[in-house]
Amino acid sequence: MLKFFFRPIFLNYPYQNNDAKGNFDLKITAEQLIFQFTNDIVKVFPEFVSLPHKFKLNFSKRILNFLKQYQFVPREEVNLSNGNKVAIAASYVKLTLGYSTYLINSFDKIIVYPTAKYFPHLNETHSGHFNPKLKSIMLALDEFEYDVFNNSDGKDIALHEFAHALCFEMLPVNAKHPNADQFKKYFNRIQKWISVESNFKELQQKAFLRNYASTNNLELISVLIELFFERETDFKKYFPELYLYTGSMIKHPKKNAKT
């Protein structure tokens, strides 16, 4: 009898996205998206209006690709409009603007409630929540809209939860995303910076971080990302090194922009 021996072959497969689950019901082009939804995009990304048209097109194409990839799941009769979906997508796109591979696999759906939701199994009430096991991001629409309107208070529930999803995509030892190494590098630099007592004391003295950031390292990163977008001027002025680390972690082009 002939015996065949197979040596295991380990292939380094390129990063690829999971199957698309999007359910956006409009079939439109990037040009049409700009025409119909500029006001919704500007709510979360005011710089959009001053972008050259080719950059507006790129941003809009990314929104459309997001809407094709991820499913929106409305709950409890929430009035979730197409404009809301575009605005939520724009929040993600502005966060990942520095990535050429910007769609990730740590979530595949966005569950939207009208307001904060009590979860009995957690014994907690959330206006935003990332569940890696269910690959879902939960958002309360009223909180999302409030944070978008108050865009300089350092809080943005969509950015916060999307930042959690990025951490779960980038930080595992076997992470395959092409930007995972850079994310880990600056994630570690942030931890090292925070661990310096004088740096931490200055953060406390200026009351720059809200208390929630001290929950754990992942909450710290999400809060820093909120501040990177919402309090850019103060962040650059008082903590330029930490600002640079935060922007470099997500490879964001705005980290080098002049205030």
C-alpha positions in Angstrom: 0.0 0.0 0.0 1.3 3.4 -0.9 1.4 5.9 1.9 1.3 9.6 1.4 2.7 12.0 3.9 1.6 15.6 3.8 3.7 18.3 5.3 1.6 21.1 6.8 1.8 24.2 4.7 1.4 27.5 6.4 0.3 30.2 4.0 0.4 33.9 4.8 -3.0 34.8 3.4 -3.5 38.5 2.7 -6.0 40.4 4.9 -9.5 40.3 3.4 -12.9 41.4 4.6 -15.7 39.0 5.6 -18.8 38.7 3.5 -20.7 41.9 3.1 -24.0 42.2 5.0 -25.0 45.7 4.2 -28.7 46.5 3.8 -28.7 50.2 2.8 -31.7 50.5 0.5 -30.5 53.3 -1.8 -28.5 52.4 -4.9 -26.6 55.6 -5.5 -23.2 56.8 -6.7 -20.7 58.8 -4.7 -21.7 61.9 -6.6 -25.3 61.3 -5.7 -24.4 60.7 -2.1 -22.6 64.1 -2.0 -25.7 65.8 -3.5 -28.2 64.1 -1.2 -26.4 63.7 2.1 -23.8 66.5 2.4 -25.6 68.0 5.4 -25.5 64.6 7.2 -21.8 64.1 6.5 -21.0 67.7 7.6 -22.7 67.1 11.0 -19.9 64.6 11.9 -17.2 65.9 9.6 -17.4 69.7 9.2 -14.2 69.7 7.1 -16.1 67.9 4.3 -17.4 71.2 2.8 -13.9 72.6 2.3 -12.4 69.4 0.7 -11.5 69.4 -3.0 -14.1 67.5 -4.9 -11.8 64.5 -5.5 -11.4 64.1 -1.8 -15.1 64.4 -1.3 -15.6 61.6 -3.8 -13.1 59.4 -2.0 -14.8 60.1 1.4 -18.2 59.3 -0.1 -17.0 56.1 -1.8 -15.8 55.0 1.6 -19.2 55.7 3.1 -20.9 53.7 0.4 -18.5 50.8 0.9 -19.2 50.9 4.7 -22.9 50.8 4.0 -22.4 47.8 1.7 -20.3 46.0 4.3 -22.2 46.5 7.5 -25.9 45.8 8.4 -28.0 48.3 10.3 -30.4 46.7 12.7 -33.1 49.1 14.0 -34.7 48.2 17.3 -37.7 49.3 19.3 -39.3 51.3 16.4 -36.4 53.7 16.2 -36.8 56.3 13.5 -33.6 55.5 11.7 -33.3 57.4 8.5 -30.9 57.0 5.6 -29.4 60.3 6.7 -28.7 58.8 10.1 -27.0 55.8 8.5 -24.8 58.0 6.4 -23.8 60.1 9.4 -22.9 57.0 11.4 -20.9 55.7 8.4 -19.2 59.1 8.1 -18.1 58.8 11.8 -16.3 55.6 11.0 -14.8 56.9 7.8 -13.3 60.0 9.5 -11.8 57.7 12.1 -10.1 55.4 9.6 -9.2 58.1 7.0 -5.5 57.2 7.2 -6.0 53.5 6.3 -6.1 52.2 2.7 -7.7 49.0 4.2 -10.4 50.7 6.2 -13.1 48.1 6.6 -12.5 45.6 9.4 -14.0 42.3 10.6 -14.4 42.8 14.3 -18.1 43.8 13.7 -20.6 43.2 11.0 -23.7 45.0 12.3 -24.8 48.2 14.0 -27.8 47.8 16.3 -29.6 51.2 16.8 -32.0 51.9 19.6 -33.9 55.1 20.1 -32.3 55.8 23.5 -30.1 54.1 26.1 -30.9 50.5 26.6 -30.8 48.3 29.8 -29.2 44.9 29.2 -30.3 42.4 31.9 -27.5 40.0 31.3 -25.0 42.8 32.0 -27.1 44.5 34.6 -26.0 47.7 32.9 -27.6 50.5 30.8 -25.7 51.5 27.7 -26.0 54.3 25.1 -23.2 52.6 23.2 -21.7 49.2 23.4 -19.3 46.9 21.4 -19.9 43.2 21.7 -17.0 41.3 20.0 -18.7 37.9 20.5 -21.8 39.0 18.6 -19.7 41.2 16.3 -22.0 44.1 16.9 -21.9 47.8 17.8 -24.9 49.1 19.6 -25.8 52.9 19.5 -28.5 54.9 21.0 -29.7 57.3 18.3 -30.5 60.2 20.6 -27.0 60.0 22.2 -25.3 59.8 18.8 -27.2 62.9 17.6 -26.5 64.8 20.9 -22.8 64.1 20.6 -22.7 65.1 17.0 -24.5 68.4 17.9 -22.1 69.0 20.8 -19.0 68.4 18.8 -16.5 70.0 21.2 -17.3 68.4 24.5 -14.9 65.5 24.1 -17.6 62.8 23.8 -18.7 61.0 20.7 -20.5 57.6 21.2 -20.0 56.4 17.7 -16.2 57.2 17.7 -15.9 55.6 21.1 -17.5 52.3 20.0 -15.7 52.2 16.6 -12.4 52.7 18.5 -13.2 49.6 20.6 -13.8 47.7 17.4 -10.5 48.9 16.0 -8.7 47.7 19.1 -10.2 44.2 18.8 -9.1 44.1 15.2 -5.5 45.4 15.7 -4.3 44.2 19.1 -4.5 40.4 18.9 -1.1 38.7 18.6 -2.3 37.1 15.3 -3.9 40.2 13.9 -3.7 40.2 10.1 -4.7 43.8 9.3 -1.9 45.6 7.4 -1.8 48.4 10.0 -1.9 46.2 13.1 1.8 46.6 13.9 1.6 50.4 13.8 -1.5 50.4 15.9 0.2 48.2 18.5 3.4 50.2 18.5 1.6 53.5 19.3 -0.9 51.8 21.6 2.2 50.7 23.7 3.7 54.2 23.5 0.5 55.6 24.9 0.5 53.2 27.8 4.2 54.0 28.5 3.4 57.8 28.4 0.5 57.5 30.7 2.6 55.4 33.2 4.9 58.4 33.8 3.6 59.9 37.0 4.2 63.5 36.0 2.3 63.0 32.7 -0.6 61.4 34.5 -0.7 64.2 37.1 -0.8 66.8 34.4 -3.8 65.1 32.8 -5.6 65.1 36.1 -4.7 68.8 36.9 -6.1 69.9 33.6 -9.1 67.6 33.9 -8.5 66.6 30.3 -9.6 63.0 30.6 -13.0 62.1 32.0 -13.0 59.5 34.8 -14.3 56.8 32.5 -10.9 56.7 30.7 -9.4 55.1 33.8 -11.6 52.0 33.6 -9.1 50.1 31.6 -6.6 50.5 28.7 -9.3 50.0 26.0 -11.5 52.7 27.5 -8.5 55.0 27.7 -7.8 54.6 24.0 -11.4 55.2 23.0 -11.6 58.4 25.1 -8.3 59.6 23.6 -9.6 59.1 20.1 -12.8 61.1 21.0 -10.5 63.9 22.2 -8.3 63.7 19.2 -11.3 64.7 17.0 -13.3 66.8 19.4 -10.7 68.8 21.3 -7.9 68.9 18.9 -6.6 72.4 19.8 -6.3 71.7 23.5 -4.9 68.2 22.9 -2.1 69.6 20.7 -1.4 72.5 23.0 -1.2 70.7 26.3 -0.2 67.2 25.4 1.5 67.3 21.9 3.4 64.0 22.4 0.2 62.1 23.4 -1.7 63.7 20.6 0.9 62.6 18.1 0.9 59.0 19.5 -2.9 58.9 19.3 -3.0 60.1 15.7 -0.1 57.9 14.7 -1.9 54.9 16.2 -4.7 55.3 13.7 -2.4 56.7 11.0 -4.6 59.7 10.7 -3.5 62.5 8.3 -4.8 65.2 10.6 -2.1 64.5 13.3 0.4 66.6 11.2 -2.0 69.4 10.3 -1.5 72.8 11.7 -4.1 74.1 14.1 
